[in-house]
């Protein structure tokens, strides 16, 4: 590589790099002054942390919209004890390191609770800091690794991978009678959780997968793994990866001539998955989810209508999860007279909420829902399998 | 055996794309001695532009590609124009400048197209060919054909046209080239524009194979850069061989090492570069400052 002979060049380069970074970050908000949210006045500050850029940003976007909808509704009704609820969104870019930095920022800026993230890996990275700072966190992650942390400040707004995948394995093996199941999962936190949960659930029912392919989280080309799966002639393929990657896997599988249905958890029920895979390729995908459609209950219909009115797009699972999570947090704040720290965590644990995803009854492990339903994608829509 | 061949087919089409990315890197490097770190992000802009004209404006895929190439060509010209005052003065600053342009392009992509990416349907909807049980996507064949055409055209341009010969002369000795009346600035601008056009070609072609979002440059850039290094930085045939090698290597690594495939790919790459630091077609590298 060519180098300049002038000794000052590296320093100039460094200065330029710093100036550039400064210029690029200048548009982000300046650090806010510490206000006394802990005491009884001023707005109640709640942080929403999610990926707002990158491949996982659609997840973050849904979750932010769901949480904001709940908070706007409460604010319209006058907030809590006459105090407004202030929501602020932080971008973790889907990156655990960025998340850890944000956890410290949330602590230093006196947020009393956090909603998010939609990704288990980032939530797990943030959890120790939040536990130490005693900031309750309601996450949309579903990895069993979240439960393994045993943090009393961490709550899930949906079922864990074990719940999703046990329901799915029972349906595939007992109801459909499939014996030859292939697995493809990614080695990220979500994918690993799905892998372990499904493999265990299948094994408990006496079925060992015919092949077990692991891909990386940023992989986009899967012909090697899919070729191996095709050669085993499975009856169904289990996918454990996020929306976009799952969509690409299904799209490429169809191009390679794999015609059997795919099965998976929440990501496979989303419009992003269906768009990425293509409507035809996604047809017949079997999904285990606590929230199959917007028509399943009057509450869901009301939520879907409000969501549509606010954002001009169709509501789906992740928005509903975040809406439930935010509602639980707000109810706990109301019931505890805007407590913070451990008291707030206890109030969340004590909150019984009949939400969009089901009946939330929190156990000591931070899990409130232990049931999912099986749906199948037909004509680009997820419909309940009765 | 069938699996091995199927894996090879999968690796070849992505390898062709990596080769196009590597060619763009190499072209700018051989003319200016500069690694254009914005190259991968230009490819990302090209992918977005092509997909926008193809999906939103409903233009035919080929026309969308041409428009995307023109747009990125202009971006290449702008970058070269901004960096020109530094030419022959401070290469470190030029390098930092290209990194800066890359970040700016990513930010621009997010402002224009938002944070959520898009899946681009294949422009060829004919069924995959079945050759003795090996499925070959027709689109993959198209990608390989277009890449091959680009290689031949570039080779022809560099060796048979006056402009191309002038660029080669600048690459060899820019002072002597200036003395015989070749406009070095224009030659560099042309190199940047063609490089950027190649990036758009790679990005636009890869759109229907992968997924278009602001981070696409990262995925293409690192493999394309590795391909250029492996082939011998600055060498056009090296870029082609390097690109295909990385694509195929990547594909086999994914088959055998699954979750550790990226690690294995780059370990093999590192060993190859240690054994032969100049790359497969390594020439004496250009040094200009």
Interface residues (C-beta under 8 A of the other chain):
Chain A: X1 X2 X3 X4 X5 X6 X9 X10 X12 X13 X16 X17 X20 X24 X52 X53 X54 X55 X57 X58 X61 X186 X187 X213 X214 X215 X216 X218 X219 X220 X221 X222 X223 X224 X225 X227 X228 X231 X244 X247 X248 X251 X255 X256 X257 X272 X275 X276 X277 X278
Chain B: X2 X3 X6 X7 X9 X10 X11 X14 X33 X34 X35 X89 X90 X91 X92 X93 X95 X96 X97 X99 X100 X103 X107 X110 X115 X116 X117 X118 X119 X121 X128 X130 X135 X137 X209 X210 X211 X213 X214 X215 X219 X250 X251 X252 X254 X255 X256 X258 X259 X261 X262 X286 X287 X288 X289
